[in-house]
Amino acid sequence: MSPEPSSDPETIQSLDPILGGPGWNKRLRTDIPKGEAVELMFRSELRKIGNFKHVVSCKIDMPTKDRPHFFLAYGTKSSMGLATFRDTERKALVQHDRNRGKAKLRKREQTTGMADMFSNDDSGSDKSFDEMVDSAIYNAKYEIPYFIEKNGRVVLFDKLWPHIIEKYPLRVTDIKDICLLLAKDNKIENTWGRRPRKPQDGTVIRLVSKGPSLDKP
């Protein structure tokens, strides 16, 4: 769906069926950008209507502008479906950022009439995707101990990762790597030992006995 719906009354009314009925625009959260608030409301309605266990979305940026073009929403009743979506999303967005980088380069050359001698024609990459993943990893490092604390200071890994990757654009393998970092930083216990080297479904994830600081950034 579009990230920023029109304020036109007819357009607003046309979105009633997918955003919870008349007056949806009055029920939007006001502490976040309007486009993000609309997207969250749509996901909430989709979850209820489809009786989905997980509902996530994928932001697709405009080819030559650093702003959202639209969001793709995905609902599933399976945690494995969620994991598969995040794996597919990562591959698709990596390619999308490469395409965006090349499109920006072509536009710049058309505007200036000059080729960029210092550009990398093979990659055409864009930093926005890497920045998004880095930000998600940073936030997940705080979210994981907080989630474990709320669940009695111990959870199974297969309960932990669905919560985190639904909230952040990360893959299961990313959550495993973050757990390794948290164990190294003495935030959680290394309950998986050397083999397997990373936590697996069924692995107990436990906060260290003294407990980490749970203050979020």
Secondary structure by P-SEA (a helix, b strand, c coil): ccccccccaaaaaaaccccccccccccccccccaaaaaaaaaaaaaaaaacccbbbbbbbcccccccccbbbbbbbccaaaaaaaaaaaaaaaaaaaaaaaaaaaaaaaaaaccccccccccccccaaaaaaaaaaaaaaaaaaaaaaaaacccccccccaaaaaaaccccaaaaaaaaaaaaaacccccccccccccccccbbbbccccccccccc
